Amino acid sequence: MNDTQKINIMIETGEKLEAEVLAIVEIDGKDYCIYTITREDGKADVLASYVVKDKDGYDDLKDIKDPIDRAKVAEYIKSIID
């Protein structure tokens, strides 16, 4: 049985892609979704986004623009990959 969660995301070009969720984590009071997108060449990119509630109370992913938050998430990702 496959327990991986799949989500649909929209990338900068406006293209919708399927991503596989690796983890939902809280770091310093903020929630993040860490996920992978498999490219056409078969390699996967590991990405992260903020998890925020939309006006209807559903989870929504937002780009991480704060460099401090980006660094924290990068460190977390490195720790789970190593």
Residue, then its C-alpha position, 0 to 999 in steps of 0.5 A: m500500500n502506498d502512503t504517500q500524499k500527492i498535491n497539485i501545485m502551480i509553478e511560476t509558469g502557470e503550469k500545474l504539477e503533481a508533487e509528493v509530500l515528504a513532511i509537514v513540519e512546524i519550525d519556530g511557530k510556522d508550518y511548512c510543507i516539504y515536497t518533491i516534484t519529479r522533473e522530466d529527466g527523472k530527477a526530483d526537486v525538493l521544495a518547501s512552502y508555508v502552509v497557511k489557512d485560506k479564508d475558508g479554513y483550508d490549507d494553502l501553500k505560499d512561497i517562502k520569501d523571508p530569507i531567514d525562514r528559507a535558511k531554517v527550512a533548508e537546514y531542516i531539509k539537509s538534516i532529513i536528507d543526511 
